Amino acid sequence: MRGIPYHCPYCAEEDLRPHGEKHGEWECHSCLRAFRLGFIGQLAPNNLTTH
């Protein structure tokens, strides 16, 4: 499954478009920033802490 952002992580606007040739790269036409989404890894349940 591929992640699709619905809001820019910098300005929270919704004017997003794919950016570049690589999967997970997006550009925001509101704040003119480009960013990348990626999967880091899976957390072990015994390592979770509550805040």
C-alpha positions in Angstrom: 0.0 0.0 0.0 1.3 3.5 -0.8 1.0 6.4 1.5 -0.8 9.5 0.1 -0.6 12.7 2.2 -3.8 14.7 2.4 -2.1 17.8 4.0 1.3 19.4 3.7 3.4 18.7 6.8 4.7 22.3 6.7 1.7 24.5 6.0 -1.3 22.0 6.3 -2.7 23.0 2.9 -4.1 20.4 0.5 -2.6 21.5 -2.8 -0.3 18.5 -3.2 1.1 16.9 -6.3 3.5 14.1 -6.9 7.1 15.3 -7.3 9.9 13.7 -9.2 10.3 10.1 -10.4 10.6 8.4 -7.0 7.7 6.9 -5.0 6.8 9.0 -2.0 7.9 12.4 -3.2 5.4 15.2 -3.1 5.3 19.0 -3.6 3.1 21.6 -2.1 1.9 24.3 -4.4 0.9 26.5 -1.5 4.2 26.8 0.4 6.4 25.7 -2.5 8.1 22.9 -0.5 8.9 19.4 -1.7 9.1 16.5 0.8 9.4 12.7 0.9 7.3 10.2 2.8 8.8 6.9 3.8 8.4 3.9 6.0 11.0 3.7 8.8 10.1 0.4 10.4 7.8 -1.4 12.7 7.8 -0.8 16.4 7.9 -3.7 18.9 4.9 -3.6 21.2 7.0 -3.9 24.3 9.0 -0.7 23.4 6.0 1.6 23.2 5.7 4.3 25.8 2.7 6.6 26.5 3.1 10.3 26.8 
